[in-house]
Amino acid sequence: MSYRPALIGRAPAQFNDLMGDEVIHDALMERIMQLADAPWDAWPVYPGGDGPEFRETQFGEHGLLSFRVDEDAGILIIFNILWTG
């Protein structure tokens, strides 16, 4: 199953902020495309199995992407994009 990414909350503005740097944007898009096919290939946000659908993953050298997997709808709900570089 391939999941469709969706940006909510602050993520659309954060995404737009990164569009000015091609290297960062490409790294983010590459990771999102990988997650569309394998969303469980990311760290659980909550230890101990609580809320396993909430995940985080690194992109590029200094990026962190936070999302929730909605299996019923087939959507990756991206709610935070952080770049610390």
C-alpha positions, 0 to 999 in steps of 0.5 A: 500500500502506498500512502498519500502525504498531507501537510497540516498545522504548521507543516505547510508554512515550514515546508514553504520555508524550506523550498528556497534551498534545493538540497534541503527540499530534495532531501525532504521530498526524497524522505517523504517519497520513501515513507509513502511506501514504508511509513513504519520505517521511522521512530515511534514518538511514544515509547512503549507502544503508546500511539504507534501511528505517531512517528518521526524520522530524519531527513538530510543532515539536520532535518526532523519530520513528524507525522501520523499514519492513518491506515484507514485513509491511507494518508501520512499526516505530516504535522511538523518539519524541523530543520536545524542546520 
